[in-house]
């Protein structure tokens, strides 16, 4: 959920009445991926089982609340005009380069020693 919050954010939107067909305030019974294809079988439904720290099961409503809280926290951070838009935020990706890292000159500052992750 942490790096792929799409379903939990959709659940939060649903609970707040963001989908016209459904009223606000409901509960989310399940989060699921649905794969559609022309193969046999033509589709596959896979329920997403969320766990807190790989142990305790997490209810979809709790996951939706958490995703919304994290999104609101992120939005509040970027409301501050002094907050920089960093190209690399998670240390696990510092050795990988993305399509737009050249615009941030990531290779250049990485080769020159760059900014320590603790400061970044």
DOFIBA-358693 format. One record per residue: x, y, z of N, C-alpha, C, O in turn; residue number from 1; chain. Coordinates in steps of 0.05 Angstrom, whole numbers. Each point is the difference from the previous one (the first is absolute). Example, Ala and Ser with C-alpha at 12.3 -4.5 7.8 and 13.67 -1.06 7.14 Angstrom:
2
{zake {264; -114; 156}; {-18; 24; 0}; {18; 24; 0}; {21; 0; 13}; 1; A}
{zake {-28; 21; -27}; {16; 24; 1}; {-15; 22; 14}; {10; 22; 4}; 2; A}
//
This chain:
120
{zake {16; -24; 0}; {-16; 24; 0}; {17; 25; 0}; {-7; 20; -13}; 1; A}
{zake {30; -20; 27}; {16; 24; 3}; {9; 12; -26}; {-2; 25; -3}; 2; A}
{zake {11; -41; -16}; {10; 11; -25}; {-21; -2; -22}; {5; 12; -22}; 3; A}
{zake {-26; -25; 26}; {-22; -3; -20}; {-27; 5; 13}; {-15; -19; 4}; 4; A}
{zake {9; 44; 3}; {-25; 5; 15}; {-25; 4; -17}; {-19; 10; 10}; 5; A}
{zake {20; -18; -36}; {-23; 7; -17}; {-26; -12; 10}; {-20; 15; 2}; 6; A}
{zake {19; -40; 5}; {-25; -12; 9}; {-9; 11; 27}; {-24; 5; 4}; 7; A}
{zake {42; 0; 14}; {-8; 10; 26}; {-9; 29; -3}; {-18; 9; 15}; 8; A}
{zake {30; 6; -33}; {-10; 28; -5}; {-27; 0; -13}; {-17; 16; 6}; 9; A}
{zake {12; -35; -24}; {-26; -3; -12}; {-21; -7; 21}; {-23; 10; -1}; 10; A}
{zake {31; -27; 20}; {-19; -7; 22}; {-6; 25; 16}; {-23; 4; 8}; 11; A}
{zake {43; 13; -3}; {-5; 25; 15}; {-18; 18; -15}; {-18; 13; 12}; 12; A}
{zake {22; -10; -38}; {-17; 16; -17}; {-29; -10; 0}; {-19; 15; 3}; 13; A}
{zake {16; -41; -5}; {-26; -13; 1}; {-14; 6; 26}; {-24; 7; 0}; 14; A}
{zake {38; -10; 22}; {-12; 5; 27}; {-9; 28; 4}; {-18; 6; 15}; 15; A}
{zake {31; 13; -29}; {-6; 29; 3}; {-21; 9; -20}; {-7; 24; -1}; 16; A}
{zake {-3; -43; -15}; {-21; 7; -19}; {10; 11; -27}; {-14; 14; -14}; 17; A}
{zake {39; -21; 8}; {12; 10; -24}; {-9; -14; -26}; {5; 9; -22}; 18; A}
{zake {-20; -31; 25}; {-12; -13; -23}; {-30; 5; 2}; {-13; -8; 19}; 19; A}
{zake {2; 21; -39}; {-28; 10; 1}; {-20; -23; 5}; {-20; 4; 13}; 20; A}
{zake {26; -27; -23}; {-19; -23; 2}; {-3; -10; 29}; {-20; -13; 6}; 21; A}
{zake {39; 20; 11}; {0; -10; 28}; {0; 24; 19}; {13; 21; -5}; 22; A}
{zake {-27; -23; 27}; {-1; 21; 20}; {25; -1; 17}; {14; -20; 1}; 23; A}
{zake {-9; 41; 13}; {23; 2; 18}; {-6; -15; 26}; {-23; -6; 7}; 24; A}
{zake {44; -2; 7}; {-3; -12; 26}; {-2; -30; 1}; {-3; -11; 21}; 25; A}
{zake {4; -2; -44}; {-1; -29; 0}; {26; -13; 8}; {20; 14; 5}; 26; A}
{zake {-21; -40; -3}; {24; -15; 7}; {9; -16; -24}; {-16; -8; -17}; 27; A}
{zake {42; 4; 15}; {11; -15; -22}; {5; -29; 10}; {15; -5; 19}; 28; A}
{zake {-28; -14; -33}; {2; -28; 9}; {25; -13; -10}; {11; -18; 13}; 29; A}
{zake {-1; 26; -36}; {23; -14; -12}; {14; 18; -20}; {-13; 16; -14}; 30; A}
{zake {39; -19; 12}; {16; 12; -21}; {9; -22; -19}; {10; -21; 10}; 31; A}
{zake {-13; 24; -36}; {7; -22; -18}; {11; 11; -26}; {-7; 22; -9}; 32; A}
{zake {25; -38; -3}; {9; 5; -27}; {-16; -17; -18}; {-6; -24; 6}; 33; A}
{zake {-1; 35; -29}; {-15; -16; -20}; {16; 2; -26}; {4; 21; -11}; 34; A}
{zake {5; -45; 2}; {16; -1; -25}; {-19; -10; -21}; {-12; -21; 2}; 35; A}
{zake {10; 37; -24}; {-17; -7; -22}; {18; -6; -24}; {19; 14; -6}; 36; A}
{zake {-25; -36; -8}; {16; -8; -23}; {-18; -15; -19}; {-23; -7; 6}; 37; A}
{zake {34; 2; -29}; {-15; -16; -20}; {7; -29; 2}; {-9; -17; -16}; 38; A}
{zake {25; 9; 36}; {8; -27; 4}; {-22; -17; 14}; {-21; 10; 6}; 39; A}
{zake {28; -34; -1}; {-18; -17; 15}; {12; -7; 27}; {21; -13; -1}; 40; A}
{zake {-31; 21; 23}; {-25; 15; 4}; {2; 29; -9}; {22; 11; 0}; 41; A}
{zake {-44; 1; -7}; {1; 28; -10}; {5; 21; 22}; {7; 23; -7}; 42; A}
{zake {-9; -30; 32}; {5; 19; 21}; {8; -14; 25}; {-5; -23; 4}; 43; A}
{zake {18; 38; 14}; {8; -11; 25}; {-4; 21; 22}; {7; 23; -3}; 44; A}
{zake {-20; -31; 25}; {-6; 17; 23}; {19; -8; 22}; {0; -24; 8}; 45; A}
{zake {16; 43; 2}; {19; -7; 21}; {-3; 20; 23}; {5; 24; -3}; 46; A}
{zake {-14; -34; 26}; {-4; 17; 24}; {27; 8; 11}; {17; -17; 3}; 47; A}
{zake {-15; 42; 4}; {25; 10; 11}; {-2; -3; 30}; {-18; 10; 14}; 48; A}
{zake {38; -25; -3}; {1; -5; 29}; {21; 19; 12}; {24; -4; -5}; 49; A}
{zake {-33; 24; 20}; {19; 19; 11}; {8; -9; 28}; {-16; -11; 16}; 50; A}
{zake {42; 15; -10}; {10; -7; 27}; {17; 23; 10}; {14; 13; -15}; 51; A}
{zake {-15; -9; 41}; {16; 20; 13}; {26; -13; 8}; {0; -19; 15}; 52; A}
{zake {22; 29; -26}; {27; -12; 5}; {0; -30; -4}; {12; -15; 15}; 53; A}
{zake {-25; 6; -37}; {0; -28; -8}; {-12; -19; 20}; {5; -24; -2}; 54; A}
{zake {-20; 34; 21}; {-11; -18; 21}; {-30; 3; 3}; {-15; -17; -7}; 55; A}
{zake {7; 40; 18}; {-28; 4; 8}; {-16; 8; -25}; {7; 19; -14}; 56; A}
{zake {-29; -34; 8}; {-18; 8; -22}; {-11; 28; 5}; {-6; 8; 22}; 57; A}
{zake {4; 7; -44}; {-11; 27; 1}; {-26; 1; -15}; {-2; -9; -23}; 58; A}
{zake {-19; 21; 35}; {-26; 2; -13}; {2; 21; -22}; {15; 20; 2}; 59; A}
{zake {-31; -23; -24}; {1; 19; -22}; {-7; 29; 9}; {13; 19; -10}; 60; A}
{zake {-32; -16; 29}; {-6; 27; 9}; {24; 13; 15}; {5; 23; -4}; 61; A}
{zake {9; -39; 20}; {23; 10; 13}; {22; 8; -19}; {14; 20; 3}; 62; A}
{zake {-10; -36; -24}; {20; 5; -21}; {-8; 26; -15}; {17; 16; -7}; 63; A}
{zake {-43; -12; 2}; {-9; 24; -13}; {5; 25; 17}; {8; 20; -11}; 64; A}
{zake {-13; -23; 36}; {5; 23; 19}; {30; 7; 0}; {7; 23; 0}; 65; A}
{zake {10; -44; 1}; {29; 4; 0}; {9; 14; -25}; {16; 19; 0}; 66; A}
{zake {-26; -29; -23}; {8; 11; -26}; {-8; 29; -2}; {15; 17; -10}; 67; A}
{zake {-39; -11; 19}; {-9; 28; -1}; {17; 18; 18}; {7; 22; -8}; 68; A}
{zake {-1; -32; 32}; {16; 16; 18}; {28; 5; -11}; {11; 23; 2}; 69; A}
{zake {1; -43; -15}; {26; 4; -12}; {-1; 19; -24}; {19; 16; -3}; 70; A}
{zake {-40; -17; -13}; {-3; 19; -22}; {-4; 28; 10}; {13; 19; -10}; 71; A}
{zake {-29; -15; 31}; {-4; 27; 11}; {27; 10; 12}; {5; 24; -2}; 72; A}
{zake {10; -41; 14}; {26; 8; 11}; {19; 10; -23}; {14; 20; 2}; 73; A}
{zake {-15; -35; -24}; {17; 7; -24}; {-10; 27; -11}; {17; 17; -7}; 74; A}
{zake {-42; -13; 4}; {-11; 25; -11}; {8; 23; 18}; {8; 21; -10}; 75; A}
{zake {-11; -24; 37}; {8; 21; 18}; {30; 7; -3}; {7; 23; 2}; 76; A}
{zake {10; -43; -6}; {28; 5; -4}; {5; 18; -24}; {16; 19; 1}; 77; A}
{zake {-30; -25; -23}; {4; 16; -25}; {-15; 26; -1}; {3; 15; -19}; 78; A}
{zake {-20; -10; 39}; {-12; 27; 3}; {21; 20; 9}; {-3; 24; -4}; 79; A}
{zake {25; -33; 15}; {22; 17; 9}; {17; 7; -24}; {12; -18; -12}; 80; A}
{zake {-11; 43; 5}; {16; 8; -24}; {30; -6; 3}; {14; 0; -20}; 81; A}
{zake {-5; -4; 44}; {28; -7; 5}; {7; -29; -4}; {23; -8; 0}; 82; A}
{zake {-44; -9; -2}; {4; -29; -4}; {10; -6; -28}; {-14; 6; -19}; 83; A}
{zake {38; -18; 16}; {10; -6; -26}; {-14; -25; -12}; {-9; -17; 15}; 84; A}
{zake {8; 16; -41}; {-10; -23; -14}; {24; -18; -7}; {13; 5; -20}; 85; A}
{zake {-8; -24; 36}; {24; -18; -3}; {-6; -21; -21}; {-22; -10; -2}; 86; A}
{zake {42; 3; -13}; {-3; -21; -20}; {4; -28; 12}; {-12; -19; -10}; 87; A}
{zake {28; 17; 30}; {4; -25; 14}; {-6; 3; 30}; {14; 15; 14}; 88; A}
{zake {-35; -28; -5}; {-8; 3; 27}; {6; -25; 16}; {9; 2; 23}; 89; A}
{zake {-13; -25; -34}; {4; -25; 14}; {28; -11; -5}; {9; -2; -23}; 90; A}
{zake {6; -3; 44}; {27; -9; -3}; {3; -26; -16}; {22; -4; -12}; 91; A}
{zake {-42; -12; 11}; {2; -25; -15}; {2; 5; -30}; {7; -19; -15}; 92; A}
{zake {-13; 43; 5}; {2; 5; -28}; {24; 18; -8}; {1; 8; -23}; 93; A}
{zake {17; -3; 41}; {21; 18; -6}; {20; -11; -21}; {14; 16; -13}; 94; A}
{zake {-13; -42; 10}; {18; -12; -19}; {-13; -3; -28}; {13; -8; -19}; 95; A}
{zake {-39; 14; 17}; {-15; -3; -25}; {-5; 27; -11}; {-3; 20; 14}; 96; A}
{zake {1; -19; -40}; {-6; 26; -13}; {-26; -2; -16}; {-4; -20; -14}; 97; A}
{zake {-12; 40; 16}; {-25; 1; -15}; {2; 17; -25}; {20; 12; -5}; 98; A}
{zake {-42; -11; -10}; {-1; 14; -25}; {5; 30; 3}; {11; 13; -18}; 99; A}
{zake {-18; -1; 41}; {3; 29; 4}; {22; 8; 18}; {3; 24; 6}; 100; A}
{zake {14; -43; 3}; {21; 7; 18}; {21; 18; -13}; {15; 14; 14}; 101; A}
{zake {-13; -15; -41}; {19; 17; -13}; {-7; 30; 4}; {17; 17; 0}; 102; A}
{zake {-43; -12; 2}; {-9; 28; 5}; {8; 9; 28}; {5; 24; 4}; 103; A}
{zake {-3; -42; 15}; {9; 7; 27}; {30; -3; 3}; {11; 6; 21}; 104; A}
{zake {2; -14; -43}; {29; -3; 0}; {9; -20; 21}; {21; 4; 13}; 105; A}
{zake {-36; -25; -9}; {5; -20; 21}; {27; -13; -4}; {16; -3; 19}; 106; A}
{zake {-9; -6; -44}; {26; -13; -4}; {23; 19; 6}; {20; -8; 12}; 107; A}
{zake {-24; 33; -19}; {22; 20; 5}; {5; 4; 30}; {23; -2; 8}; 108; A}
{zake {-44; 7; 7}; {5; 4; 29}; {7; -25; 15}; {13; 1; 20}; 109; A}
{zake {-22; -24; -31}; {6; -26; 13}; {30; -6; -4}; {13; -9; 19}; 110; A}
{zake {-2; 15; -43}; {28; -6; -5}; {18; 19; 15}; {23; -7; 7}; 111; A}
{zake {-33; 31; -1}; {16; 19; 15}; {-3; -2; 30}; {10; 17; 15}; 112; A}
{zake {-23; -38; -6}; {-4; -3; 29}; {-28; 8; 9}; {-10; -11; 20}; 113; A}
{zake {-2; 29; -34}; {-28; 8; 5}; {-6; 8; 28}; {17; 10; 14}; 114; A}
{zake {-42; -13; -7}; {-9; 7; 27}; {-4; -26; 15}; {-12; -19; -10}; 115; A}
{zake {21; 19; 35}; {-5; -24; 16}; {-29; -5; 4}; {-16; 19; 2}; 116; A}
{zake {8; -44; -2}; {-29; -7; 2}; {-12; 11; 25}; {-24; 7; 1}; 117; A}
{zake {40; -5; 21}; {-11; 10; 25}; {-8; 30; -4}; {-19; 9; 13}; 118; A}
{zake {34; 5; -30}; {-6; 28; -4}; {-21; 4; -21}; {-13; 21; -1}; 119; A}
{zake {9; -41; -16}; {-17; 2; -24}; {-28; -3; 7}; {-17; 1; -18}; 120; A}
//
